[in-house]
Amino acid sequence: MARFADRCRNCQLDFKSSDVGGGPEVFLILIVGTIVAGGAIMLDLRYSPVWWVHLVWIPLATGLTIAGLRVSKAALFYQSYRHKAGEGRIVK
C-alpha cells in the first residue's frame, strides 16, 4: 500500500491531518477491474483466442493498480486538503 510521510519536507504540512484511508484503493480497483473485465470480454468475443492468451490480464491489472496508487492517493489527499475535509461533528 502506498503511504504518505508524516510531514512534507519543504513546507512542513502535516499529512496526518487529512487521512484518506482506503478510499483510493477501492475506487482504483473498481476502475481497473472494469477496464480489465471489459477488455477480456471484448477480446474473447472478437477473436476467440486460446485460454492462455487471457493470462495477459493478470500483469496488466497488477501494473495498472500499482501505477495508479500514488496518483489516486495524492488526488484524494489534494481534494481533502483543498476542501478542508475533517471528521463529522454534531453541533448542539
PDB file of N, CA, C and O in Angstrom, chain B, residues numbered from 101:
ATOM      1  N   MET B 101       0.839  -1.164   0.000  1.00  0.00           N
ATOM      2  CA  MET B 101       0.000   0.000   0.000  1.00  0.00           C
ATOM      3  C   MET B 101       0.896   1.243   0.000  1.00  0.00           C
ATOM      4  O   MET B 101       1.900   1.283   0.711  1.00  0.00           O
ATOM      5  N   ALA B 102       0.542   2.233  -0.777  1.00  0.00           N
ATOM      6  CA  ALA B 102       1.282   3.489  -0.807  1.00  0.00           C
ATOM      7  C   ALA B 102       0.914   4.301   0.428  1.00  0.00           C
ATOM      8  O   ALA B 102      -0.262   4.448   0.759  1.00  0.00           O
ATOM      9  N   ARG B 103       1.930   4.825   1.104  1.00  0.00           N
ATOM     10  CA  ARG B 103       1.707   5.599   2.322  1.00  0.00           C
ATOM     11  C   ARG B 103       2.349   6.969   2.193  1.00  0.00           C
ATOM     12  O   ARG B 103       3.323   7.157   1.464  1.00  0.00           O
ATOM     13  N   PHE B 104       1.776   7.920   2.920  1.00  0.00           N
ATOM     14  CA  PHE B 104       2.335   9.258   2.971  1.00  0.00           C
ATOM     15  C   PHE B 104       3.381   9.328   4.075  1.00  0.00           C
ATOM     16  O   PHE B 104       3.351   8.549   5.028  1.00  0.00           O
ATOM     17  N   ALA B 105       4.307  10.273   3.932  1.00  0.00           N
ATOM     18  CA  ALA B 105       5.209  10.592   5.030  1.00  0.00           C
ATOM     19  C   ALA B 105       4.404  11.344   6.091  1.00  0.00           C
ATOM     20  O   ALA B 105       3.265  11.739   5.842  1.00  0.00           O
ATOM     21  N   ASP B 106       4.987  11.541   7.262  1.00  0.00           N
ATOM     22  CA  ASP B 106       4.270  12.269   8.319  1.00  0.00           C
ATOM     23  C   ASP B 106       4.127  13.754   7.992  1.00  0.00           C
ATOM     24  O   ASP B 106       3.088  14.357   8.263  1.00  0.00           O
ATOM     25  N   ARG B 107       5.170  14.336   7.410  1.00  0.00           N
ATOM     26  CA  ARG B 107       5.172  15.766   7.075  1.00  0.00           C
ATOM     27  C   ARG B 107       5.865  15.986   5.735  1.00  0.00           C
ATOM     28  O   ARG B 107       6.692  15.183   5.304  1.00  0.00           O
ATOM     29  N   CYS B 108       5.510  17.093   5.089  1.00  0.00           N
ATOM     30  CA  CYS B 108       6.173  17.497   3.848  1.00  0.00           C
ATOM     31  C   CYS B 108       7.575  18.004   4.189  1.00  0.00           C
ATOM     32  O   CYS B 108       7.750  18.743   5.158  1.00  0.00           O
ATOM     33  N   ARG B 109       8.562  17.611   3.404  1.00  0.00           N
ATOM     34  CA  ARG B 109       9.934  18.056   3.659  1.00  0.00           C
ATOM     35  C   ARG B 109      10.117  19.546   3.398  1.00  0.00           C
ATOM     36  O   ARG B 109      10.964  20.178   4.029  1.00  0.00           O
ATOM     37  N   ASN B 110       9.353  20.112   2.497  1.00  0.00           N
ATOM     38  CA  ASN B 110       9.526  21.520   2.125  1.00  0.00           C
ATOM     39  C   ASN B 110       8.710  22.474   2.989  1.00  0.00           C
ATOM     40  O   ASN B 110       9.261  23.424   3.546  1.00  0.00           O
ATOM     41  N   CYS B 111       7.414  22.239   3.110  1.00  0.00           N
ATOM     42  CA  CYS B 111       6.540  23.212   3.782  1.00  0.00           C
ATOM     43  C   CYS B 111       6.072  22.758   5.161  1.00  0.00           C
ATOM     44  O   CYS B 111       5.364  23.501   5.842  1.00  0.00           O
ATOM     45  N   GLN B 112       6.451  21.556   5.585  1.00  0.00           N
ATOM     46  CA  GLN B 112       6.076  21.000   6.895  1.00  0.00           C
ATOM     47  C   GLN B 112       4.561  20.791   7.056  1.00  0.00           C
ATOM     48  O   GLN B 112       4.054  20.778   8.177  1.00  0.00           O
ATOM     49  N   LEU B 113       3.849  20.628   5.946  1.00  0.00           N
ATOM     50  CA  LEU B 113       2.418  20.338   6.008  1.00  0.00           C
ATOM     51  C   LEU B 113       2.222  18.982   6.678  1.00  0.00           C
ATOM     52  O   LEU B 113       2.882  18.005   6.326  1.00  0.00           O
ATOM     53  N   ASP B 114       1.319  18.933   7.638  1.00  0.00           N
ATOM     54  CA  ASP B 114       1.043  17.701   8.366  1.00  0.00           C
ATOM     55  C   ASP B 114       0.120  16.823   7.524  1.00  0.00           C
ATOM     56  O   ASP B 114      -1.051  17.153   7.337  1.00  0.00           O
ATOM     57  N   PHE B 115       0.641  15.712   7.019  1.00  0.00           N
ATOM     58  CA  PHE B 115      -0.154  14.814   6.185  1.00  0.00           C
ATOM     59  C   PHE B 115      -1.135  13.986   7.005  1.00  0.00           C
ATOM     60  O   PHE B 115      -2.092  13.441   6.454  1.00  0.00           O
ATOM     61  N   LYS B 116      -0.915  13.885   8.299  1.00  0.00           N
ATOM     62  CA  LYS B 116      -1.822  13.113   9.149  1.00  0.00           C
ATOM     63  C   LYS B 116      -3.172  13.815   9.309  1.00  0.00           C
ATOM     64  O   LYS B 116      -4.162  13.175   9.662  1.00  0.00           O
ATOM     65  N   SER B 117      -3.219  15.118   9.054  1.00  0.00           N
ATOM     66  CA  SER B 117      -4.461  15.860   9.246  1.00  0.00           C
ATOM     67  C   SER B 117      -5.543  15.475   8.245  1.00  0.00           C
ATOM     68  O   SER B 117      -6.729  15.619   8.543  1.00  0.00           O
ATOM     69  N   SER B 118      -5.167  14.996   7.081  1.00  0.00           N
ATOM     70  CA  SER B 118      -6.139  14.607   6.056  1.00  0.00           C
ATOM     71  C   SER B 118      -5.894  13.167   5.642  1.00  0.00           C
ATOM     72  O   SER B 118      -5.404  12.896   4.546  1.00  0.00           O
ATOM     73  N   ASP B 119      -6.239  12.254   6.525  1.00  0.00           N
ATOM     74  CA  ASP B 119      -6.041  10.839   6.251  1.00  0.00           C
ATOM     75  C   ASP B 119      -7.076  10.371   5.238  1.00  0.00           C
ATOM     76  O   ASP B 119      -8.278  10.469   5.486  1.00  0.00           O
ATOM     77  N   VAL B 120      -6.614   9.860   4.093  1.00  0.00           N
ATOM     78  CA  VAL B 120      -7.543   9.442   3.039  1.00  0.00           C
ATOM     79  C   VAL B 120      -7.987   8.001   3.206  1.00  0.00           C
ATOM     80  O   VAL B 120      -8.908   7.564   2.516  1.00  0.00           O
ATOM     81  N   GLY B 121      -7.365   7.256   4.093  1.00  0.00           N
ATOM     82  CA  GLY B 121      -7.789   5.880   4.369  1.00  0.00           C
ATOM     83  C   GLY B 121      -7.651   4.971   3.153  1.00  0.00           C
ATOM     84  O   GLY B 121      -6.699   5.091   2.382  1.00  0.00           O
ATOM     85  N   GLY B 122      -8.604   4.066   2.991  1.00  0.00           N
ATOM     86  CA  GLY B 122      -8.561   3.086   1.912  1.00  0.00           C
ATOM     87  C   GLY B 122      -9.418   3.438   0.719  1.00  0.00           C
ATOM     88  O   GLY B 122      -9.594   2.613  -0.176  1.00  0.00           O
ATOM     89  N   GLY B 123      -9.957   4.646   0.685  1.00  0.00           N
ATOM     90  CA  GLY B 123     -10.831   5.051  -0.409  1.00  0.00           C
ATOM     91  C   GLY B 123     -10.202   4.983  -1.786  1.00  0.00           C
ATOM     92  O   GLY B 123     -10.829   4.472  -2.714  1.00  0.00           O
ATOM     93  N   PRO B 124      -8.975   5.482  -1.953  1.00  0.00           N
ATOM     94  CA  PRO B 124      -8.374   5.445  -3.283  1.00  0.00           C
ATOM     95  C   PRO B 124      -8.197   4.030  -3.830  1.00  0.00           C
ATOM     96  O   PRO B 124      -8.361   3.794  -5.027  1.00  0.00           O
ATOM     97  N   GLU B 125      -7.861   3.092  -2.945  1.00  0.00           N
ATOM     98  CA  GLU B 125      -7.670   1.715  -3.402  1.00  0.00           C
ATOM     99  C   GLU B 125      -8.964   1.113  -3.914  1.00  0.00           C
ATOM    100  O   GLU B 125      -8.969   0.390  -4.910  1.00  0.00           O
ATOM    101  N   VAL B 126     -10.055   1.411  -3.236  1.00  0.00           N
ATOM    102  CA  VAL B 126     -11.355   0.859  -3.639  1.00  0.00           C
ATOM    103  C   VAL B 126     -11.761   1.393  -5.013  1.00  0.00           C
ATOM    104  O   VAL B 126     -12.149   0.626  -5.894  1.00  0.00           O
ATOM    105  N   PHE B 127     -11.668   2.718  -5.190  1.00  0.00           N
ATOM    106  CA  PHE B 127     -12.014   3.297  -6.486  1.00  0.00           C
ATOM    107  C   PHE B 127     -11.102   2.773  -7.587  1.00  0.00           C
ATOM    108  O   PHE B 127     -11.561   2.469  -8.687  1.00  0.00           O
ATOM    109  N   LEU B 128      -9.823   2.669  -7.291  1.00  0.00           N
ATOM    110  CA  LEU B 128      -8.865   2.209  -8.291  1.00  0.00           C
ATOM    111  C   LEU B 128      -9.137   0.767  -8.709  1.00  0.00           C
ATOM    112  O   LEU B 128      -9.095   0.445  -9.897  1.00  0.00           O
ATOM    113  N   ILE B 129      -9.414  -0.097  -7.741  1.00  0.00           N
ATOM    114  CA  ILE B 129      -9.708  -1.495  -8.058  1.00  0.00           C
ATOM    115  C   ILE B 129     -10.971  -1.605  -8.908  1.00  0.00           C
ATOM    116  O   ILE B 129     -11.024  -2.405  -9.842  1.00  0.00           O
ATOM    117  N   LEU B 130     -11.984  -0.808  -8.589  1.00  0.00           N
ATOM    118  CA  LEU B 130     -13.221  -0.843  -9.387  1.00  0.00           C
ATOM    119  C   LEU B 130     -12.973  -0.362 -10.816  1.00  0.00           C
ATOM    120  O   LEU B 130     -13.501  -0.942 -11.764  1.00  0.00           O
ATOM    121  N   ILE B 131     -12.182   0.683 -10.974  1.00  0.00           N
ATOM    122  CA  ILE B 131     -11.884   1.207 -12.315  1.00  0.00           C
ATOM    123  C   ILE B 131     -11.038   0.220 -13.108  1.00  0.00           C
ATOM    124  O   ILE B 131     -11.347  -0.084 -14.260  1.00  0.00           O
ATOM    125  N   VAL B 132      -9.968  -0.282 -12.489  1.00  0.00           N
ATOM    126  CA  VAL B 132      -9.092  -1.246 -13.179  1.00  0.00           C
ATOM    127  C   VAL B 132      -9.860  -2.526 -13.479  1.00  0.00           C
ATOM    128  O   VAL B 132      -9.695  -3.105 -14.553  1.00  0.00           O
ATOM    129  N   GLY B 133     -10.690  -2.974 -12.552  1.00  0.00           N
ATOM    130  CA  GLY B 133     -11.488  -4.181 -12.781  1.00  0.00           C
ATOM    131  C   GLY B 133     -12.428  -4.030 -13.960  1.00  0.00           C
ATOM    132  O   GLY B 133     -12.614  -4.969 -14.735  1.00  0.00           O
ATOM    133  N   THR B 134     -13.022  -2.852 -14.101  1.00  0.00           N
ATOM    134  CA  THR B 134     -13.903  -2.595 -15.239  1.00  0.00           C
ATOM    135  C   THR B 134     -13.129  -2.612 -16.547  1.00  0.00           C
ATOM    136  O   THR B 134     -13.582  -3.191 -17.535  1.00  0.00           O
ATOM    137  N   ILE B 135     -11.966  -1.979 -16.552  1.00  0.00           N
ATOM    138  CA  ILE B 135     -11.139  -1.953 -17.761  1.00  0.00           C
ATOM    139  C   ILE B 135     -10.698  -3.362 -18.155  1.00  0.00           C
ATOM    140  O   ILE B 135     -10.793  -3.747 -19.321  1.00  0.00           O
ATOM    141  N   VAL B 136     -10.217  -4.123 -17.178  1.00  0.00           N
ATOM    142  CA  VAL B 136      -9.707  -5.469 -17.465  1.00  0.00           C
ATOM    143  C   VAL B 136     -10.838  -6.412 -17.872  1.00  0.00           C
ATOM    144  O   VAL B 136     -10.699  -7.160 -18.839  1.00  0.00           O
ATOM    145  N   ALA B 137     -11.948  -6.383 -17.148  1.00  0.00           N
ATOM    146  CA  ALA B 137     -13.064  -7.274 -17.495  1.00  0.00           C
ATOM    147  C   ALA B 137     -13.641  -6.923 -18.863  1.00  0.00           C
ATOM    148  O   ALA B 137     -13.934  -7.810 -19.664  1.00  0.00           O
ATOM    149  N   GLY B 138     -13.804  -5.615 -19.130  1.00  0.00           N
ATOM    150  CA  GLY B 138     -14.303  -5.198 -20.453  1.00  0.00           C
ATOM    151  C   GLY B 138     -13.355  -5.589 -21.567  1.00  0.00           C
ATOM    152  O   GLY B 138     -13.783  -6.055 -22.624  1.00  0.00           O
ATOM    153  N   GLY B 139     -12.067  -5.399 -21.331  1.00  0.00           N
ATOM    154  CA  GLY B 139     -11.074  -5.784 -22.338  1.00  0.00           C
ATOM    155  C   GLY B 139     -11.055  -7.281 -22.587  1.00  0.00           C
ATOM    156  O   GLY B 139     -10.957  -7.721 -23.732  1.00  0.00           O
ATOM    157  N   ALA B 140     -11.150  -8.067 -21.518  1.00  0.00           N
ATOM    158  CA  ALA B 140     -11.148  -9.524 -21.667  1.00  0.00           C
ATOM    159  C   ALA B 140     -12.381 -10.005 -22.418  1.00  0.00           C
ATOM    160  O   ALA B 140     -12.289 -10.892 -23.266  1.00  0.00           O
ATOM    161  N   ILE B 141     -13.529  -9.424 -22.110  1.00  0.00           N
ATOM    162  CA  ILE B 141     -14.764  -9.820 -22.805  1.00  0.00           C
ATOM    163  C   ILE B 141     -14.704  -9.441 -24.274  1.00  0.00           C
ATOM    164  O   ILE B 141     -15.068 -10.236 -25.140  1.00  0.00           O
ATOM    165  N   MET B 142     -14.239  -8.212 -24.560  1.00  0.00           N
ATOM    166  CA  MET B 142     -14.151  -7.783 -25.957  1.00  0.00           C
ATOM    167  C   MET B 142     -13.162  -8.625 -26.750  1.00  0.00           C
ATOM    168  O   MET B 142     -13.430  -8.990 -27.895  1.00  0.00           O
ATOM    169  N   LEU B 143     -12.017  -8.933 -26.142  1.00  0.00           N
ATOM    170  CA  LEU B 143     -11.026  -9.778 -26.810  1.00  0.00           C
ATOM    171  C   LEU B 143     -11.605 -11.159 -27.112  1.00  0.00           C
ATOM    172  O   LEU B 143     -11.419 -11.701 -28.202  1.00  0.00           O
ATOM    173  N   ASP B 144     -12.302 -11.709 -26.137  1.00  0.00           N
ATOM    174  CA  ASP B 144     -12.853 -13.044 -26.324  1.00  0.00           C
ATOM    175  C   ASP B 144     -13.960 -13.066 -27.378  1.00  0.00           C
ATOM    176  O   ASP B 144     -14.050 -14.014 -28.158  1.00  0.00           O
ATOM    177  N   LEU B 145     -14.803 -12.030 -27.407  1.00  0.00           N
ATOM    178  CA  LEU B 145     -15.888 -12.006 -28.389  1.00  0.00           C
ATOM    179  C   LEU B 145     -15.379 -11.753 -29.808  1.00  0.00           C
ATOM    180  O   LEU B 145     -15.913 -12.309 -30.767  1.00  0.00           O
ATOM    181  N   ARG B 146     -14.352 -10.919 -29.942  1.00  0.00           N
ATOM    182  CA  ARG B 146     -13.853 -10.603 -31.289  1.00  0.00           C
ATOM    183  C   ARG B 146     -12.967 -11.679 -31.890  1.00  0.00           C
ATOM    184  O   ARG B 146     -13.103 -12.014 -33.067  1.00  0.00           O
ATOM    185  N   TYR B 147     -12.051 -12.227 -31.077  1.00  0.00           N
ATOM    186  CA  TYR B 147     -11.026 -13.111 -31.639  1.00  0.00           C
ATOM    187  C   TYR B 147     -11.100 -14.559 -31.160  1.00  0.00           C
ATOM    188  O   TYR B 147     -10.483 -15.429 -31.775  1.00  0.00           O
ATOM    189  N   SER B 148     -11.815 -14.840 -30.109  1.00  0.00           N
ATOM    190  CA  SER B 148     -11.911 -16.183 -29.523  1.00  0.00           C
ATOM    191  C   SER B 148     -10.539 -16.850 -29.408  1.00  0.00           C
ATOM    192  O   SER B 148     -10.323 -17.916 -29.984  1.00  0.00           O
ATOM    193  N   PRO B 149      -9.611 -16.235 -28.672  1.00  0.00           N
ATOM    194  CA  PRO B 149      -8.269 -16.817 -28.567  1.00  0.00           C
ATOM    195  C   PRO B 149      -8.266 -18.030 -27.642  1.00  0.00           C
ATOM    196  O   PRO B 149      -9.255 -18.315 -26.966  1.00  0.00           O
ATOM    197  N   VAL B 150      -7.137 -18.738 -27.624  1.00  0.00           N
ATOM    198  CA  VAL B 150      -6.989 -19.858 -26.693  1.00  0.00           C
ATOM    199  C   VAL B 150      -6.959 -19.291 -25.272  1.00  0.00           C
ATOM    200  O   VAL B 150      -6.676 -18.109 -25.076  1.00  0.00           O
ATOM    201  N   TRP B 151      -7.246 -20.126 -24.300  1.00  0.00           N
ATOM    202  CA  TRP B 151      -7.443 -19.653 -22.923  1.00  0.00           C
ATOM    203  C   TRP B 151      -6.228 -18.960 -22.343  1.00  0.00           C
ATOM    204  O   TRP B 151      -6.377 -18.003 -21.583  1.00  0.00           O
ATOM    205  N   TRP B 152      -5.030 -19.412 -22.676  1.00  0.00           N
ATOM    206  CA  TRP B 152      -3.835 -18.853 -22.050  1.00  0.00           C
ATOM    207  C   TRP B 152      -3.522 -17.427 -22.502  1.00  0.00           C
ATOM    208  O   TRP B 152      -2.719 -16.747 -21.863  1.00  0.00           O
ATOM    209  N   VAL B 153      -4.133 -16.964 -23.582  1.00  0.00           N
ATOM    210  CA  VAL B 153      -3.947 -15.577 -24.010  1.00  0.00           C
ATOM    211  C   VAL B 153      -4.515 -14.624 -22.960  1.00  0.00           C
ATOM    212  O   VAL B 153      -4.030 -13.503 -22.806  1.00  0.00           O
ATOM    213  N   HIS B 154      -5.528 -15.066 -22.249  1.00  0.00           N
ATOM    214  CA  HIS B 154      -6.147 -14.226 -21.223  1.00  0.00           C
ATOM    215  C   HIS B 154      -5.263 -14.051 -19.986  1.00  0.00           C
ATOM    216  O   HIS B 154      -5.593 -13.254 -19.108  1.00  0.00           O
ATOM    217  N   LEU B 155      -4.162 -14.771 -19.900  1.00  0.00           N
ATOM    218  CA  LEU B 155      -3.247 -14.590 -18.775  1.00  0.00           C
ATOM    219  C   LEU B 155      -2.563 -13.220 -18.815  1.00  0.00           C
ATOM    220  O   LEU B 155      -1.983 -12.789 -17.818  1.00  0.00           O
ATOM    221  N   VAL B 156      -2.627 -12.540 -19.955  1.00  0.00           N
ATOM    222  CA  VAL B 156      -2.043 -11.201 -20.066  1.00  0.00           C
ATOM    223  C   VAL B 156      -2.758 -10.204 -19.160  1.00  0.00           C
ATOM    224  O   VAL B 156      -2.181  -9.175 -18.808  1.00  0.00           O
ATOM    225  N   TRP B 157      -3.984 -10.484 -18.781  1.00  0.00           N
ATOM    226  CA  TRP B 157      -4.746  -9.553 -17.955  1.00  0.00           C
ATOM    227  C   TRP B 157      -4.234  -9.490 -16.520  1.00  0.00           C
ATOM    228  O   TRP B 157      -4.436  -8.482 -15.844  1.00  0.00           O
ATOM    229  N   ILE B 158      -3.582 -10.532 -16.047  1.00  0.00           N
ATOM    230  CA  ILE B 158      -3.075 -10.541 -14.670  1.00  0.00           C
ATOM    231  C   ILE B 158      -1.976  -9.499 -14.474  1.00  0.00           C
ATOM    232  O   ILE B 158      -2.097  -8.665 -13.577  1.00  0.00           O
ATOM    233  N   PRO B 159      -0.905  -9.512 -15.280  1.00  0.00           N
ATOM    234  CA  PRO B 159       0.111  -8.464 -15.082  1.00  0.00           C
ATOM    235  C   PRO B 159      -0.397  -7.070 -15.451  1.00  0.00           C
ATOM    236  O   PRO B 159       0.051  -6.079 -14.874  1.00  0.00           O
ATOM    237  N   LEU B 160      -1.313  -6.984 -16.392  1.00  0.00           N
ATOM    238  CA  LEU B 160      -1.868  -5.684 -16.764  1.00  0.00           C
ATOM    239  C   LEU B 160      -2.652  -5.079 -15.597  1.00  0.00           C
ATOM    240  O   LEU B 160      -2.485  -3.901 -15.282  1.00  0.00           O
ATOM    241  N   ALA B 161      -3.500  -5.875 -14.961  1.00  0.00           N
ATOM    242  CA  ALA B 161      -4.276  -5.389 -13.818  1.00  0.00           C
ATOM    243  C   ALA B 161      -3.366  -5.026 -12.653  1.00  0.00           C
ATOM    244  O   ALA B 161      -3.581  -4.015 -11.985  1.00  0.00           O
ATOM    245  N   THR B 162      -2.362  -5.838 -12.413  1.00  0.00           N
ATOM    246  CA  THR B 162      -1.414  -5.552 -11.334  1.00  0.00           C
ATOM    247  C   THR B 162      -0.654  -4.265 -11.607  1.00  0.00           C
ATOM    248  O   THR B 162      -0.510  -3.427 -10.716  1.00  0.00           O
ATOM    249  N   GLY B 163      -0.172  -4.104 -12.814  1.00  0.00           N
ATOM    250  CA  GLY B 163       0.578  -2.902 -13.177  1.00  0.00           C
ATOM    251  C   GLY B 163      -0.258  -1.640 -13.109  1.00  0.00           C
ATOM    252  O   GLY B 163       0.200  -0.618 -12.599  1.00  0.00           O
ATOM    253  N   LEU B 164      -1.475  -1.700 -13.617  1.00  0.00           N
ATOM    254  CA  LEU B 164      -2.357  -0.531 -13.560  1.00  0.00           C
ATOM    255  C   LEU B 164      -2.688  -0.145 -12.116  1.00  0.00           C
ATOM    256  O   LEU B 164      -2.750   1.039 -11.785  1.00  0.00           O
ATOM    257  N   THR B 165      -2.897  -1.132 -11.273  1.00  0.00           N
ATOM    258  CA  THR B 165      -3.227  -0.854  -9.880  1.00  0.00           C
ATOM    259  C   THR B 165      -2.044  -0.231  -9.151  1.00  0.00           C
ATOM    260  O   THR B 165      -2.203   0.778  -8.463  1.00  0.00           O
ATOM    261  N   ILE B 166      -0.874  -0.814  -9.291  1.00  0.00           N
ATOM    262  CA  ILE B 166       0.305  -0.289  -8.603  1.00  0.00           C
ATOM    263  C   ILE B 166       0.677   1.091  -9.129  1.00  0.00           C
ATOM    264  O   ILE B 166       1.027   1.979  -8.350  1.00  0.00           O
ATOM    265  N   ALA B 167       0.605   1.276 -10.430  1.00  0.00           N
ATOM    266  CA  ALA B 167       0.944   2.580 -11.010  1.00  0.00           C
ATOM    267  C   ALA B 167      -0.050   3.656 -10.599  1.00  0.00           C
ATOM    268  O   ALA B 167       0.325   4.819 -10.450  1.00  0.00           O
ATOM    269  N   GLY B 168      -1.292   3.289 -10.419  1.00  0.00           N
ATOM    270  CA  GLY B 168      -2.310   4.275 -10.088  1.00  0.00           C
ATOM    271  C   GLY B 168      -2.447   4.595  -8.610  1.00  0.00           C
ATOM    272  O   GLY B 168      -3.132   5.553  -8.249  1.00  0.00           O
ATOM    273  N   LEU B 169      -1.808   3.812  -7.745  1.00  0.00           N
ATOM    274  CA  LEU B 169      -1.969   4.035  -6.309  1.00  0.00           C
ATOM    275  C   LEU B 169      -1.462   5.402  -5.865  1.00  0.00           C
ATOM    276  O   LEU B 169      -2.164   6.112  -5.145  1.00  0.00           O
ATOM    277  N   ARG B 170      -0.272   5.777  -6.274  1.00  0.00           N
ATOM    278  CA  ARG B 170       0.285   7.067  -5.853  1.00  0.00           C
ATOM    279  C   ARG B 170      -0.553   8.222  -6.370  1.00  0.00           C
ATOM    280  O   ARG B 170      -0.819   9.185  -5.651  1.00  0.00           O
ATOM    281  N   VAL B 171      -0.963   8.115  -7.620  1.00  0.00           N
ATOM    282  CA  VAL B 171      -1.747   9.189  -8.220  1.00  0.00           C
ATOM    283  C   VAL B 171      -3.107   9.318  -7.541  1.00  0.00           C
ATOM    284  O   VAL B 171      -3.543  10.427  -7.232  1.00  0.00           O
ATOM    285  N   SER B 172      -3.774   8.199  -7.309  1.00  0.00           N
ATOM    286  CA  SER B 172      -5.107   8.257  -6.706  1.00  0.00           C
ATOM    287  C   SER B 172      -5.054   8.718  -5.253  1.00  0.00           C
ATOM    288  O   SER B 172      -5.918   9.482  -4.821  1.00  0.00           O
ATOM    289  N   LYS B 173      -4.062   8.271  -4.493  1.00  0.00           N
ATOM    290  CA  LYS B 173      -3.938   8.737  -3.111  1.00  0.00           C
ATOM    291  C   LYS B 173      -3.633  10.222  -3.069  1.00  0.00           C
ATOM    292  O   LYS B 173      -4.202  10.951  -2.257  1.00  0.00           O
ATOM    293  N   ALA B 174      -2.738  10.678  -3.937  1.00  0.00           N
ATOM    294  CA  ALA B 174      -2.389  12.101  -3.968  1.00  0.00           C
ATOM    295  C   ALA B 174      -3.594  12.941  -4.382  1.00  0.00           C
ATOM    296  O   ALA B 174      -3.820  14.012  -3.819  1.00  0.00           O
ATOM    297  N   ALA B 175      -4.367  12.474  -5.354  1.00  0.00           N
ATOM    298  CA  ALA B 175      -5.537  13.232  -5.807  1.00  0.00           C
ATOM    299  C   ALA B 175      -6.584  13.342  -4.707  1.00  0.00           C
ATOM    300  O   ALA B 175      -7.164  14.410  -4.510  1.00  0.00           O
ATOM    301  N   LEU B 176      -6.832  12.251  -3.988  1.00  0.00           N
ATOM    302  CA  LEU B 176      -7.819  12.293  -2.913  1.00  0.00           C
ATOM    303  C   LEU B 176      -7.319  13.147  -1.752  1.00  0.00           C
ATOM    304  O   LEU B 176      -8.108  13.857  -1.128  1.00  0.00           O
ATOM    305  N   PHE B 177      -6.021  13.090  -1.451  1.00  0.00           N
ATOM    306  CA  PHE B 177      -5.465  13.946  -0.403  1.00  0.00           C
ATOM    307  C   PHE B 177      -5.611  15.412  -0.789  1.00  0.00           C
ATOM    308  O   PHE B 177      -5.974  16.244   0.043  1.00  0.00           O
ATOM    309  N   TYR B 178      -5.331  15.724  -2.037  1.00  0.00           N
ATOM    310  CA  TYR B 178      -5.455  17.105  -2.511  1.00  0.00           C
ATOM    311  C   TYR B 178      -6.885  17.613  -2.343  1.00  0.00           C
ATOM    312  O   TYR B 178      -7.098  18.723  -1.855  1.00  0.00           O
ATOM    313  N   GLN B 179      -7.858  16.808  -2.745  1.00  0.00           N
ATOM    314  CA  GLN B 179      -9.252  17.212  -2.598  1.00  0.00           C
ATOM    315  C   GLN B 179      -9.639  17.369  -1.130  1.00  0.00           C
ATOM    316  O   GLN B 179     -10.376  18.290  -0.775  1.00  0.00           O
ATOM    317  N   SER B 180      -9.155  16.495  -0.299  1.00  0.00           N
ATOM    318  CA  SER B 180      -9.430  16.571   1.126  1.00  0.00           C
ATOM    319  C   SER B 180      -8.833  17.831   1.738  1.00  0.00           C
ATOM    320  O   SER B 180      -9.479  18.497   2.547  1.00  0.00           O
ATOM    321  N   TYR B 181      -7.613  18.155   1.358  1.00  0.00           N
ATOM    322  CA  TYR B 181      -6.949  19.357   1.868  1.00  0.00           C
ATOM    323  C   TYR B 181      -7.605  20.624   1.326  1.00  0.00           C
ATOM    324  O   TYR B 181      -7.819  21.582   2.069  1.00  0.00           O
ATOM    325  N   ARG B 182      -7.917  20.630   0.056  1.00  0.00           N
ATOM    326  CA  ARG B 182      -8.497  21.807  -0.594  1.00  0.00           C
ATOM    327  C   ARG B 182      -9.843  22.180   0.011  1.00  0.00           C
ATOM    328  O   ARG B 182     -10.140  23.361   0.192  1.00  0.00           O
ATOM    329  N   HIS B 183     -10.649  21.184   0.320  1.00  0.00           N
ATOM    330  CA  HIS B 183     -11.993  21.442   0.844  1.00  0.00           C
ATOM    331  C   HIS B 183     -12.047  21.384   2.373  1.00  0.00           C
ATOM    332  O   HIS B 183     -13.124  21.405   2.969  1.00  0.00           O
ATOM    333  N   LYS B 184     -10.872  21.311   2.993  1.00  0.00           N
ATOM    334  CA  LYS B 184     -10.773  21.282   4.468  1.00  0.00           C
ATOM    335  C   LYS B 184     -11.664  20.196   5.067  1.00  0.00           C
ATOM    336  O   LYS B 184     -12.393  20.430   6.031  1.00  0.00           O
ATOM    337  N   ALA B 185     -11.590  19.022   4.485  1.00  0.00           N
ATOM    338  CA  ALA B 185     -12.408  17.900   4.965  1.00  0.00           C
ATOM    339  C   ALA B 185     -11.919  17.467   6.348  1.00  0.00           C
ATOM    340  O   ALA B 185     -10.726  17.523   6.645  1.00  0.00           O
ATOM    341  N   GLY B 186     -12.831  17.048   7.158  1.00  0.00           N
ATOM    342  CA  GLY B 186     -12.490  16.575   8.503  1.00  0.00           C
ATOM    343  C   GLY B 186     -13.548  15.613   8.988  1.00  0.00           C
ATOM    344  O   GLY B 186     -14.494  15.277   8.276  1.00  0.00           O
ATOM    345  N   GLU B 187     -13.364  15.184  10.208  1.00  0.00           N
ATOM    346  CA  GLU B 187     -14.336  14.278  10.783  1.00  0.00           C
ATOM    347  C   GLU B 187     -15.634  15.014  11.046  1.00  0.00           C
ATOM    348  O   GLU B 187     -15.630  16.203  11.366  1.00  0.00           O
ATOM    349  N   GLY B 188     -16.735  14.312  10.910  1.00  0.00           N
ATOM    350  CA  GLY B 188     -18.033  14.922  11.155  1.00  0.00           C
ATOM    351  C   GLY B 188     -18.225  15.250  12.627  1.00  0.00           C
ATOM    352  O   GLY B 188     -17.773  14.509  13.500  1.00  0.00           O
ATOM    353  N   ARG B 189     -18.889  16.347  12.895  1.00  0.00           N
ATOM    354  CA  ARG B 189     -19.158  16.759  14.264  1.00  0.00           C
ATOM    355  C   ARG B 189     -20.635  17.113  14.379  1.00  0.00           C
ATOM    356  O   ARG B 189     -21.215  17.705  13.469  1.00  0.00           O
ATOM    357  N   ILE B 190     -21.226  16.750  15.490  1.00  0.00           N
ATOM    358  CA  ILE B 190     -22.617  17.087  15.743  1.00  0.00           C
ATOM    359  C   ILE B 190     -22.643  18.420  16.481  1.00  0.00           C
ATOM    360  O   ILE B 190     -22.061  18.554  17.557  1.00  0.00           O
ATOM    361  N   VAL B 191     -23.316  19.397  15.898  1.00  0.00           N
ATOM    362  CA  VAL B 191     -23.407  20.720  16.526  1.00  0.00           C
ATOM    363  C   VAL B 191     -24.670  20.765  17.365  1.00  0.00           C
ATOM    364  O   VAL B 191     -25.768  20.485  16.884  1.00  0.00           O
ATOM    365  N   LYS B 192     -24.495  21.122  18.625  1.00  0.00           N
ATOM    366  CA  LYS B 192     -25.665  21.169  19.535  1.00  0.00           C
ATOM    367  C   LYS B 192     -26.065  22.587  19.805  1.00  0.00           C
ATOM    368  O   LYS B 192     -27.020  22.829  20.542  1.00  0.00           O
TER     369      LYS B 192
END
